[in-house]
Every structure is written in structure tokens, then in C-alpha cells.
Amino acid sequence: MERICTSFFTIFLLFPLFGSLFAQTISNIQLAYTCPCKVTATYDLEVICDNDVKLYYSSDTTAYGWMLAETFSNKTTGTYTDIWDCEAAGVVYGQFFFKMEVIATQCCQSSIGLAMVFVEGGDFILGAAVQPSTDGTGFDYDGHAETNAHSVTLSNFCISETSVTQSQFAAVMGVNPSYFKVTPGDKPVEQVSWYDAIAFCNKLSLMEGKTLVYSVKVSGVEINWATLSYISIPTSNNANWNAVAIDMSANGYRLPTEAEWEYAARGGQQSLSAQNGAILDYYYSGSNIADNVAWYVNNSGDQTHLVKQKQPNTLDLYDMSGNVYDWCWDWYAAYVNVNETDPLGPSFGSTRVLHGGSWNAGVHGCRVSYRGNFMPNNRNYNIGFRLARSSE
């Protein structure tokens, strides 16, 4: 039977993808329909980094029920004309309704030169995998099992490819507190507390005009992060700073959650999805051989090292095993064996989570599932941090 081209309707529902939080707009959309079935989309795009534009269609005039028509990839700011060949896609001619979404596929480099890596969300098992017999006990130094491994679902997020370096910390905070100082400052910053780390995040967010993730109030008044000096950050345990509020919908910088950190260290979907029949879920971040990816007690020479000297993992993240521990957002507690989505950890505690091992840690501390913890006010020469952001 001959197929007849018919008219189509366009209803534009321009929702950003859930979790997509940064400045990205699509406007001046025009659709043109030609026989045989082809749809030409012309639109203006304003984005920060490369994005994908997804065109969805529906023939349902009531509940819609959107189906993906086409993905137009690697779009920067500009005016575009893209074509969906609906005949080639086997779509039946009819009355169509459309929506378009802008979805980030990468993360922007920060203004201090720290590259951010896009991590596609997904499901994984948080907690210890089976460890090699030569690798220690599978317990952290407080004696809590790393087990109670449980399923976690994460949204997209961004994480820095390295820990914050000494020069990057100094660019924001005006000081380099590190014990292992180097010029230029491309060793990871250390001797930073958890309080120092969240202050850095907020101050960098302000420098770039982003919305602050963290809120700390003293006597009901928000801290002036713009004028906050390094020497004003508490060095003893502080109830106001411990009561910090977090806004995960903000577009500023933050610490990764424990689940985000471990997921990224394992390589995200690039490692946890089968590749040529194999799942690349390594003991350390990027390898089952610690010396390939980590500076630790056996090879560090009792000091930190320049970042990016060891092999990265499958997400091109460096030093997630060894060199310095990374602070995470979460209060520390034993895992609870329940499925979670975008977990933030316990609502209170006495210590904050550390991950990744360090230059003076044993090999077992460099495992992706190893959990350390420390008082949030303490500064130590084997502790640093890396940055995260919610998805672009």
C-alpha cells in the first residue's frame, strides 16, 4: 500500500535532563517536514562545554510517551541545522509531537586549570570485592568491615582528574599549607582539613560565579565566603562547621560523596560494564597491580609525588590510589545493606570519610573499597582532596 505523507504537529517541551544544572539553553527552534519522511531541526544553542542535543517524538496526543528520534552529538554554542531521517528509522508517517533536550557529555575545566571529567551515572555495588590474599584484611583501621556491599544508583556527575594541587589551592586560598612543598606546585596539596576543603569549594565557586553548594552559619548568619581567610578556618572541632548544609542542586564545586568517589575510582560504566566479555573492576584504581597506579609506602620514597605520573584508570582519573587520601563529603559509619540512590551518607557523625590511600599507606589502603576516616578539623601530610560537581 502506498504510504501518504501527512502533516505533523510540533509541541516543544524543552526540559533539561534531570540533574543537568548548568547554563545551557536551546532556542529559536524550527522544524520543517519533507516527503519522504524527514524532519529538519534548526535551533540556536548556548552551552558552556560540548553537549548532545536529543530530539524526541511522540504520536500520542494525550499522554505523549516520548521516543528518541535522533542524537545530535558534540554541539558547542552556535546555530545548527540537523536532520532526522524518520523513513530510514522505520517510523510510521503520522502526526508527531516533539521535544528537545540538551545533555552535557563533558565537564568544563575550572578557572584554576583543574580538568573535570564527566562520569556517566549508573548502578554499581558499593563496598569490598574479593581482595587478593596478599592485600591485607579487607577491614579498615577502625575494624569495621568494608562489606555490607550494596547496590547504589548514581546520577551523572563531574570529578577532577587529579587531587587539587598546591598551586591550585594557593590560587584560591592564598596559601600553600603543604609539608611536601614544590615549585611549581604540581604535587597534591596536603595538610588540609575537611573544613579547608569545603571552604576552598565555596571560594572557587564564587570566583567563577557559580551557586554555592555549602552553607555554614554562625549565630544564624551565613559565613562571608568571599572574605573568609585561611587562618579563620577552625582548627578545632567546630559545631557550626559540622552542621554544614549541602545543596546538591547547586552548580558550584563540592567534595565527591563516598559513593561517587568509589564509583569513579572503579572506572564508572567504562569499567563496570562488560568490555569484550570482561568487567574491569580492579582492586586499585585502574589496575590489579598497585605499582602501576599508586604511590604508596613501598615505592614513594616517603613523600608525595607530582600528579599524573602513574597510569590513569579507564575514566582518565589519576592518583585515586595512593599519593594522598581524598576527603569525601560523608560522615563515617559502617555500611547499611540497603539499596540507595545518590546517597549522602549519615546525617551526623564524628569523623568524615577518606578514600584512596597515600604515600605512606600500605598497599591495602590503596584499594578502591578501602575506607579511612578522620576528624574534619585535622590536617595531615597525607590528606588532600579532589573536586566534584553535579552534572553539567
C-alpha positions as CSV (number, residue, x, y, z in Angstrom):
1,M,0.0,0.0,0.0
2,E,1.3,3.4,-0.9
3,R,2.2,5.5,2.2
4,I,1.0,9.0,2.2
5,C,2.9,11.8,3.9
6,T,0.6,13.7,6.3
7,S,1.0,16.8,8.3
8,F,2.6,16.8,11.8
9,F,2.2,18.8,14.9
10,T,5.0,20.2,17.0
11,I,4.8,20.8,20.7
12,F,8.2,21.8,22.2
13,L,8.7,20.7,25.7
14,L,12.2,21.9,26.5
15,F,13.0,20.2,29.7
16,P,16.7,19.8,30.7
17,L,17.6,16.3,31.7
18,F,17.2,15.7,35.4
19,G,20.4,16.5,37.2
20,S,21.5,18.8,34.3
21,L,22.1,22.0,36.2
22,F,24.4,24.4,34.3
23,A,23.9,27.3,31.8
24,Q,22.7,25.7,28.7
25,T,19.9,26.9,26.5
26,I,18.2,25.9,23.3
27,S,16.1,28.4,21.5
28,N,14.6,29.6,18.1
29,I,13.7,26.0,17.3
30,Q,12.1,25.5,13.9
31,L,11.1,22.1,12.3
32,A,10.5,21.5,8.7
33,Y,8.9,18.3,7.3
34,T,9.5,16.9,3.8
35,C,8.4,13.7,2.0
36,P,9.5,11.1,2.2
37,C,9.6,11.3,6.0
38,K,12.4,13.6,7.1
39,V,12.4,16.3,9.8
40,T,14.9,19.2,9.7
41,A,15.5,20.9,13.0
42,T,17.1,24.4,13.1
43,Y,17.9,25.8,16.5
44,D,20.3,28.1,18.5
45,L,22.4,26.5,21.3
46,E,24.2,28.3,24.1
47,V,26.3,26.0,26.3
48,I,29.5,26.0,28.3
49,C,31.1,22.7,27.1
50,D,30.3,20.2,24.4
51,N,26.8,18.8,24.7
52,D,24.5,16.4,23.0
53,V,21.1,17.5,21.7
54,K,18.4,14.8,21.8
55,L,15.3,15.0,19.6
56,Y,12.3,13.0,20.9
57,Y,9.0,12.4,19.2
58,S,5.5,11.1,20.1
59,S,2.3,10.3,18.2
60,D,0.3,10.1,21.4
61,T,-1.9,13.2,21.6
62,T,-2.7,12.7,25.3
63,A,0.0,11.1,27.4
64,Y,2.7,11.5,24.8
65,G,5.1,8.7,25.6
66,W,8.4,10.0,24.2
67,M,10.7,8.0,22.0
68,L,14.2,9.0,21.0
69,A,14.4,10.1,17.4
70,E,18.0,11.2,17.0
71,T,21.0,12.4,19.0
72,F,23.0,15.3,17.5
73,S,26.4,15.0,19.2
74,N,29.3,17.2,20.2
75,K,27.5,20.6,20.0
76,T,29.1,23.8,21.1
77,T,27.5,27.2,21.2
78,G,26.1,28.1,17.7
79,T,23.2,27.8,15.2
80,Y,22.6,24.3,13.9
81,T,20.5,22.6,11.2
82,D,20.2,18.8,11.8
83,I,18.1,16.2,10.0
84,W,16.2,13.2,11.4
85,D,15.6,10.7,8.6
86,C,12.4,9.2,10.1
87,E,11.8,7.0,7.0
88,A,15.2,5.3,7.4
89,A,14.4,4.8,11.1
90,G,11.2,2.9,10.1
91,V,8.9,5.4,11.8
92,V,5.3,5.3,10.5
93,Y,4.0,8.5,9.0
94,G,1.6,10.4,11.1
95,Q,1.0,13.3,13.5
96,F,4.2,14.0,15.6
97,F,4.9,15.9,18.7
98,F,8.4,16.8,19.6
99,K,10.7,17.8,22.4
100,M,14.4,18.6,22.6
101,E,16.9,18.2,25.4
102,V,20.4,19.4,25.9
103,I,22.6,16.9,27.7
104,A,26.2,17.5,28.8
105,T,28.7,15.0,27.7
106,Q,31.8,16.5,29.3
107,C,32.7,18.9,32.1
108,C,34.4,22.2,31.9
109,Q,37.9,22.8,33.1
110,S,38.0,25.0,36.2
111,S,39.4,28.5,36.1
112,I,42.5,27.3,38.1
113,G,43.3,24.8,35.4
114,L,41.9,21.7,37.1
115,A,40.3,19.4,34.5
116,M,36.9,18.0,35.3
117,V,35.9,14.6,34.0
118,F,32.4,13.7,33.1
119,V,31.2,10.5,34.8
120,E,28.1,8.8,33.4
121,G,25.8,7.7,36.3
122,G,24.6,4.1,36.7
123,D,24.3,1.2,39.1
124,F,27.2,-0.5,41.0
125,I,28.0,-2.4,44.1
126,L,29.5,-0.1,46.8
127,G,31.8,-2.0,49.1
128,A,34.5,-4.5,49.1
129,A,35.0,-7.0,46.3
130,V,37.1,-10.1,46.9
131,Q,40.6,-9.0,47.6
132,P,43.9,-10.8,46.8
133,S,45.3,-12.8,49.7
134,T,48.4,-10.7,49.8
135,D,46.5,-7.5,50.1
136,G,45.5,-7.2,53.8
137,T,42.5,-8.0,55.8
138,G,39.6,-6.3,53.9
139,F,39.0,-4.2,57.0
140,D,39.8,-0.5,57.7
141,Y,41.8,0.6,60.6
142,D,38.8,1.0,62.9
143,G,37.9,-2.6,62.4
144,H,34.7,-2.0,60.6
145,A,34.1,-4.4,57.7
146,E,34.1,-3.0,54.2
147,T,31.4,-5.5,53.5
148,N,27.6,-4.9,53.6
149,A,28.3,-4.3,50.0
150,H,25.1,-3.0,48.5
151,S,23.6,-1.6,45.3
152,V,23.9,2.1,44.6
153,T,22.4,4.1,41.7
154,L,24.2,7.4,40.9
155,S,23.3,10.3,38.6
156,N,25.8,11.9,36.3
157,F,28.5,14.0,37.9
158,C,31.9,15.5,37.3
159,I,35.1,14.8,39.2
160,S,38.5,16.3,38.9
161,E,41.1,14.3,37.1
162,T,43.6,14.8,40.0
163,S,43.6,15.9,43.5
164,V,43.8,19.7,44.0
165,T,47.5,20.7,43.6
166,Q,49.5,23.0,45.8
167,S,49.4,25.8,43.2
168,Q,45.7,25.4,42.6
169,F,45.0,25.6,46.3
170,A,47.2,28.7,46.7
171,A,45.4,30.4,43.8
172,V,42.1,30.3,45.7
173,M,43.2,30.4,49.4
174,G,46.3,32.5,49.1
175,V,48.5,29.9,51.0
176,N,50.2,26.6,50.5
177,P,50.0,24.6,53.7
178,S,51.7,21.5,52.4
179,Y,54.5,19.7,54.1
180,F,56.0,18.5,50.8
181,K,56.2,21.8,49.1
182,V,57.3,22.0,45.5
183,T,57.6,24.8,42.9
184,P,55.8,24.8,40.6
185,G,53.2,23.4,42.8
186,D,52.1,20.3,40.9
187,K,52.2,17.9,43.9
188,P,48.9,17.4,45.6
189,V,48.1,19.9,48.4
190,E,48.1,18.2,51.8
191,Q,47.8,19.2,55.4
192,V,44.3,20.4,54.6
193,S,41.3,19.7,56.8
194,W,37.8,18.8,55.7
195,Y,36.8,22.3,56.7
196,D,39.6,23.7,54.5
197,A,38.3,21.6,51.6
198,I,34.7,22.9,51.7
199,A,35.9,26.5,52.1
200,F,38.0,26.0,49.0
201,C,35.0,24.7,47.1
202,N,32.8,27.6,48.0
203,K,35.5,30.2,47.4
204,L,36.3,28.7,43.9
205,S,32.5,28.7,43.2
206,L,32.4,32.4,44.0
207,M,35.4,33.1,41.8
208,E,33.5,31.5,38.8
209,G,30.1,33.0,39.6
210,K,28.6,29.6,40.5
211,T,26.0,28.8,43.1
212,L,27.5,27.7,46.5
213,V,26.9,24.1,47.5
214,Y,27.8,24.5,51.1
215,S,26.2,26.7,53.8
216,V,27.7,27.3,57.2
217,K,26.0,29.7,59.7
218,V,27.4,31.2,62.8
219,S,24.8,32.6,65.2
220,G,22.3,32.2,62.4
221,V,24.4,34.3,59.9
222,E,25.9,32.8,56.8
223,I,29.7,32.9,56.6
224,N,31.0,35.5,54.2
225,W,32.9,33.1,52.0
226,A,34.3,35.9,49.8
227,T,36.2,37.4,52.7
228,L,36.9,34.2,54.7
229,S,40.7,33.9,55.1
230,Y,42.6,30.6,55.6
231,I,43.6,31.5,59.1
232,S,39.9,32.0,60.0
233,I,39.0,28.4,59.3
234,P,38.6,26.4,62.6
235,T,41.4,24.2,63.6
236,S,39.5,22.5,66.4
237,N,36.2,20.6,66.1
238,N,33.5,23.1,65.4
239,A,29.8,22.6,65.8
240,N,28.8,25.3,63.3
241,W,31.0,23.8,60.5
242,N,29.9,20.3,61.4
243,A,26.3,21.4,60.8
244,V,27.1,22.5,57.2
245,A,24.1,22.2,54.9
246,I,24.6,20.8,51.3
247,D,22.7,21.8,48.2
248,M,23.2,19.1,45.6
249,S,21.2,21.1,43.1
250,A,23.7,23.9,43.1
251,N,26.2,24.3,40.2
252,G,29.2,25.0,42.4
253,Y,32.1,22.9,43.4
254,R,31.9,20.3,46.2
255,L,33.6,17.2,47.5
256,P,32.5,13.9,46.0
257,T,30.3,11.7,48.0
258,E,31.8,8.4,49.1
259,A,29.7,6.5,46.6
260,E,30.7,8.9,43.8
261,W,34.4,8.6,44.7
262,E,34.4,4.8,44.8
263,Y,32.3,4.6,41.5
264,A,34.7,6.9,39.8
265,A,37.8,5.1,41.2
266,R,36.4,1.8,39.9
267,G,36.1,3.4,36.4
268,G,32.3,4.0,36.3
269,Q,30.4,2.4,33.5
270,Q,33.6,2.2,31.4
271,S,34.9,-0.5,33.8
272,L,31.8,-1.9,35.4
273,S,30.1,-2.7,32.1
274,A,31.4,-5.7,30.2
275,Q,34.1,-4.9,27.6
276,N,34.8,-7.8,25.3
277,G,33.3,-10.1,27.8
278,A,35.3,-8.7,30.7
279,I,34.4,-6.4,33.6
280,L,37.4,-4.3,34.5
281,D,36.7,-3.9,38.2
282,Y,40.2,-3.7,39.6
283,Y,41.4,-3.9,43.2
284,Y,43.2,-0.5,42.8
285,S,42.0,2.4,40.6
286,G,42.9,1.2,37.1
287,S,44.9,-1.9,37.8
288,N,45.3,-5.1,39.9
289,I,49.0,-4.1,40.3
290,A,49.4,-1.3,42.8
291,D,52.7,-0.1,41.5
292,N,51.1,0.7,38.1
293,V,48.7,3.3,39.5
294,A,49.7,4.2,43.1
295,W,52.4,6.0,45.1
296,Y,52.3,4.1,48.4
297,V,54.7,3.1,51.2
298,N,56.7,0.6,49.1
299,N,57.6,2.9,46.2
300,S,57.0,6.6,47.3
301,G,60.4,7.3,49.0
302,D,58.4,8.7,52.0
303,Q,57.0,11.6,50.1
304,T,54.2,12.8,47.8
305,H,54.9,12.9,44.0
306,L,53.8,15.2,41.1
307,V,50.3,14.4,39.9
308,K,49.7,12.3,36.8
309,Q,52.9,10.3,37.0
310,K,51.2,7.0,37.3
311,Q,48.8,5.2,35.0
312,P,45.2,6.6,35.0
313,N,42.1,4.4,35.3
314,T,39.6,3.9,32.5
315,L,38.0,7.4,33.1
316,D,41.4,9.0,32.8
317,L,41.5,9.8,36.5
318,Y,44.9,9.9,38.2
319,D,46.1,9.1,41.7
320,M,42.9,7.8,43.0
321,S,45.0,5.1,44.6
322,G,47.9,6.4,46.6
323,N,49.8,9.8,46.8
324,V,47.3,11.4,49.2
325,Y,44.0,10.4,50.6
326,D,40.9,12.3,49.3
327,W,38.3,13.8,51.6
328,C,34.7,12.8,50.8
329,W,31.5,14.5,51.9
330,D,30.1,11.7,54.0
331,W,30.2,11.3,57.8
332,Y,31.8,7.9,58.5
333,A,29.7,4.9,59.7
334,A,29.5,1.2,58.9
335,Y,27.6,0.5,55.7
336,V,24.0,-0.5,55.9
337,N,23.0,-3.2,53.4
338,V,20.1,-1.4,51.6
339,N,19.9,-0.2,48.0
340,E,20.4,3.5,47.7
341,T,20.1,6.3,45.1
342,D,22.6,9.2,45.2
343,P,23.4,8.6,48.9
344,L,24.9,11.4,51.0
345,G,25.8,9.1,53.9
346,P,24.7,9.5,57.6
347,S,23.2,12.8,58.7
348,F,25.7,13.2,61.5
349,G,28.9,11.6,62.9
350,S,32.3,12.4,64.4
351,T,34.6,11.8,61.5
352,R,34.5,12.3,57.8
353,V,35.3,9.6,55.1
354,L,38.7,9.3,53.4
355,H,39.4,7.3,50.3
356,G,42.4,6.3,48.2
357,G,45.4,5.5,50.3
358,S,48.5,7.7,50.4
359,W,52.3,7.8,50.0
360,N,52.7,6.3,53.5
361,A,49.8,3.8,53.4
362,G,50.2,0.1,52.9
363,V,49.0,-1.5,49.7
364,H,45.7,-2.5,51.3
365,G,44.9,1.2,51.9
366,C,45.1,1.9,48.2
367,R,42.2,-0.4,47.3
368,V,39.1,1.3,45.8
369,S,36.9,0.0,48.6
370,Y,39.2,0.9,51.5
371,R,37.6,3.3,53.9
372,G,39.5,5.7,56.1
373,N,38.2,8.4,58.3
374,F,39.5,11.4,60.3
375,M,38.2,14.3,62.3
376,P,37.1,17.1,60.0
377,N,39.3,19.8,61.6
378,N,42.5,17.8,61.4
379,R,45.3,18.5,58.9
380,N,47.7,15.8,58.0
381,Y,50.5,15.5,55.5
382,N,48.9,12.5,53.7
383,I,45.4,14.0,53.2
384,G,44.2,16.1,50.3
385,F,41.0,16.3,48.3
386,R,39.6,16.4,44.8
387,L,36.6,18.3,43.4
388,A,33.2,17.2,42.2
389,R,30.2,18.9,40.6
390,S,26.7,17.8,39.8
391,S,26.4,17.0,36.1
392,E,26.8,19.9,33.6
